[in-house]
Each structure stands twice: as C-alpha cells, then as structure tokens.
C-alpha cells in the first residue's frame, strides 16, 4: 500500500506494539527464549509471557500464558529447563498452604522448553530479583533483599510477615542512600546473594536456599542489583561479585570485586582501588580471568566505563580499552576461545555490538545498530535484540556464513499498515567547547564543534510546503537521541502530527568521546543552548521550515534545558515549550536520589558557592521567562522530585506567563500506564496546537468568515 494511503503511527498503535525483551539462548543455539509484553488500553496494564523463537527459522511459540510479569528467562546449562521470575497464582501440586493465593513477592519458576505447567522452585519470603544458573544445572544463585542482622530463612520469613502486617507507614532511616529513581529502598534491608539447590527428583517447591552473604557484612549495590552484579565460575566453585567497601553507601560509591567460595563461604577481595569503580564481572571460559568494567572516578566523575581484565595467576588487573574512547556497557560476554569479549557500546548516535580482541586491544563492530539493546551467544549462534528510529525491538539470529535471520514478526502486521516518517542524520557546527583563543588581527573566529542532528520528517513530507519544527531535547545529560525507538518520546508519533522532529545531540551527549561528554561539566546550559540554537538556525535556512512555528520540548535534563531556554532565549523565538520532569532549581534538587553527584556536576556544593550553583540554575533567571510552557511531572519521581515541576509552574503563573500543569499522582520519572500515556500525548499535542500561530490564524479566519455570513443574513 502506498504511504499516502496508509494511516500514521499514533498513541493507540504505540501501545499495541508487542515489546520484546532480552533473549537467552539454548546451549545448542537452536532456540532463544524472551519475554514479550502486551499492553491493554482498556485494562490499563501490561502482561508478559515467554516465547520460544528458532534461530534456524519457523514461527515463534508461546511458552507461558500472559502473567503479570514473567521476566528474566534463562536457559539451563543442559537445555532441559528454563528458569524465570514471576508472581503467580498458586494452584495444584507443590503450592501447599499457598494454594489459591498469588505470590506476594516475585519467585523463581521452572518450565520445560517443550511446555507444561511452570513450577515454583521454592518459597522465598523476601522474593527473587534476578539470578544465574550454576554450571551443574542443578542450582542457581539469585538476588534477594534481606534483613542483614537476621540468620536463616525462617527468621527472614517471620520478619517479612510482620513487616507486611504493620500499621505504620513511616520510613525511618539513617542511610545516605534510601531511594532510587522511583522507589524507596526496602527499609532496613540489603541485597544478598543466595544459593538455591534444586532437588534431584524435580519436586516442585522443595529447593533448598542458603544466604551466601549471611553474617559477612557484604552486600550488592543498592541501585537495582541484578545478574550483571555477579557471575559464577565455569567449575561452579566460586562466585565473583561487585560490592561497595565504603561503610556509608551512596549513589557515587566506588565498587570493588570479591570472590566467594561456595563450599566454604570464604570471601577474598581480588580487585580494589579507591580511585576506581568496578562492575559487571564475567568469568572467562576457563575461569582463569575475569572481565569487568572499570571507571577511573578519582580522575573525573564523567570517566567512561572501560573494559578491564583480572588475571588469577598474577592477581593483577589492567584496563584493556584505555586507548579506545568509548563507554563499555554491561553485560560482558566472553567468546568461547577466551580471546575476545562481546559488549554493546555507543558510537555517534548508534549502539553497536562490539567484539574486543584482547591480544590486539582492538574493537570491531560485530553487529551494527540501530540500537543493540540485548544479546546472547551459544554454540556459535549470536542473537541480538535491537531497534531503530523506524521500528521497535526485533530479535535477529546471526549464524556463521549465513545472512541475519529475523526470528519473529510480532509487530510487522500492525506497523505494515502504518506510514513512517523518513529519518535523516545531519551534522552542524555547534558550540566551541574549548574557550576561544585570544584573537589577533587577521585571525577568524574558530568554527564550532561538529554536532549531530537527527531529523524525522512527517510521512508524505513535501519540501514545497511549510512545516512546524519540534525539538525533542534528550535527558541525561550524558545520553543521546540516536537511531533508536522510544516509547515515551516517540519521534514517529510526533512526526505523524505534521512536525519535522529535530533531535540535537548537544555537547555533553554520550557516544562522541569523553572530551565532548565532559565539556559541559561545571557550566551546564551554556554549550547545550548554543547547540540547540545552532540547530534552529540551520533548520530555518530551509524553505520548508516555518520560523513562526518552532517548539522546544524535553524531559529530565531536557526539561532543564527548556526551562533554561525560557530564561535565556528572547520570547518569540519559540512558540511554546513543554517541560517534562525538568530540573528547575539546583538547590531544591538536593531532595533527589542523586545528591552525591551535585558538586561534581555543578562545581560546588550550594552552601560553599551559591553563585556557582545559581549560574547554572533556571530558577535564578526566572525574571526573563515569558514563553508559554506546559509543565508535566509525576509525584513518584525521586530523580527529579515533583516539587521542581510545581515550582516552575507556580513561577510562570506568578509572572503571568501562559502555563499549564499536568501532574500524575501515580507516575514517576516516566509515564508507564497506558491511559496516562494517552493523556500525556493528548495534552502535549493540544498544547502545541493551542500555541501554533497557523492554527490560531486558521481559527480566527474561520470565525471571521462565520461572522461575515451571519452579517449577510
């Protein structure tokens, strides 16, 4: 069907998309399992189920029925079972006194790959966060939040029962780190590793559980501990894990690595340096080396995570990718020959899967992005989970000597009947990050640094017509808008409304090297604004760009940017702003969960140098704010507390600036419920239309024509 006859992608379509999770391959590489999530606008929630997909071809097969959240599926080393986490209704054998009741906390379940009923492995009162299989296929190591002063599963269960029965709602703590993004950390609890031993007879619910950190003082990170925090040696004798050795745990803690012997319980710290932050440890195939990420935090808080390797024989570690100016992302995966490591890393607005050869210290692209979000490899078969600016997640199999093979087609029919906007990459001259050299007679001003600009055009774009411009300004600030699919800020949905969507990867963005990323430190707002303004200037050189219909929108740090622009850009340059979860007052922001980084990012604690902090704070420039703004915030946002949005909105109202507030009592930094997302997009587009001069003129003309017709009558 020609694009002109197709409907475009709207919010309803966006929430009909089936979202595919990260894959886990069977040991023989023939099949992958992944969680697939489907949302219902009517029920206002999502449900996940596990699907099997062949790397050799054939239709996917559903393995589990849709539950609340069947998650983290992982194939056993022998390929006979798949483990996953879920909260399920207990019926039938093995449920015991829990029969007919739903799991109160996520538990570990096992299911055969040829189907059947999933069986709960054990009842863990404190729940199962994430896990890894042990090489023997008869045991697993998992993460659970426990009360560290208690001993034994019974004591934990008793305390959990009392905790759930309590009538008090207060949260009392003396910890420096007690919140993360959108949730309070479990009060009085820490994340421990546990060993779960499965019975040989496979009896459901009878696995034995042992807390590996009990009475040791060790704990995993408090910031969403998962399977990337630890690994199990190939011989099954040891577990390596990352931990923060500091007595006071903070968001900016510097982690060390330790090994625990499963049989004796002895723990040995193997890599520790107060200048470095370590993470994501992974054993080599022979177990003699451990790959991990290392960031030199004492040098600068913006230093990238690099690939490092610890050697058992020497007991020493070294950074392998020091000369490679890229950030290494977890997870890490060794090649079978032990000579290279696979991982994802960003480059110029893309996220590729890379193969890093340790001997030559050379990185090469194994699978190009788009945006590679997940991967796995077994028996020579590589599977990637990737998306792009033109399509959501897809699973693709990469076999030696064969062309890449799509393993599913979940969203092809849905999106095949929808027209997409053309995606284009441009480079413009942005700000000059380095201070300008002293000018002498006859010299020219230095050109700005190259800055990447992504454009998404409306479906059916006609260069002979005029179009409004819509800036989407990304958060972070050390992230980027790239060749990727976003559900919260979906460029295709925005473009379908008739906007040319512009996404500037301003100074401070990731994937362009450390110097570019670090250039904004201690001077937030300065270079980024120059880049956005340069993009606007460049866009307005095109005859299809309507200078009177330019809008700027952003979330988180992007919200900071539009608030900053409101105080620094003359009124009229932009017709309206949208500020979602934006930072407004850096002193008030000290209520966030990431306060430990403030002085590093801004250059001072506010009590030591208020002027330095205010120089970078939008609220200190409120007297210049005149542009209409839609302010959006969620009450459960702990990274940018909602008082930021409320203060910004109240300030605009006090100044007589046209403003509107959309506040969610049940959402966090992101809008996650389908109905709330629909409202979000609706308010977003209504605000832009309300302040679109062309639409206002059209309404005015329409009203005048009606008046003239009435006068004639």
Buried (B, 14 or more C-beta within 10 A) or exposed (E): EEEEEBEBBBBEBBBBBBBBBBBBBBBEBBBBBBBBBBBEBEEEEBBBBBBBBBBEEEEBBEBBEBBBBBBBBBBBBEBBBBBBBBBBEBEEEBBEEBEEEEBBBBBBBBBBBEEEBBBBBBBBBBBBBBBBBBBBBBBBBBBBBBBBEBEEBEBBBEBBEEBEEEEEEEEEEEBEBBBBBBEEBBBBBBBBBBBBBBBEEEEBBBBEBBBBBBEBEBBBBBBBBBBBBBBBBBEBBBBBBBBBBBEEBBBBBBBBBBBBBBEEEEBEEBBBBEEBBBBBBBBBEEBBBBBBBBBBBEEEBBBBBBBBBBEBEEEEBEBBBEEBBBBBBBBBBBBEEBBBBBBBBBBBBBBBBBBBBBEEBEBEBBBBBBBBBBBBBBEEBBBBBBBBBBBBBBBBBBBEEEEEBEBBEBBEEBBEEBBBBBBEBBEBBBBBBEEEEEEEEEEEEEEBBEBBBBBBBBBBBEEEEEBBBBBBBBBBBBBBBBBBBBBBBBBBBBBBBBBBBBBBBBBBBBBBBBEBBBBBBBBBBBBBBBBBBBBBEBBEEEEBBBEEBBBBBBBBBBBBBBBBBBBBBEEEEBBBBBBBBBBBBBBBBBBBBBBBBBBBBBBBBBEEBBEBBBBBBBBBBBEEBBBBBBBBBBBBBBBBBBBBBBBBBBBBBEEEBBBBBBBBEEBBBBBBBBBBBBBBBEBBBEBBBBBBEBBEEEEEEEEEEEEEEEEEE
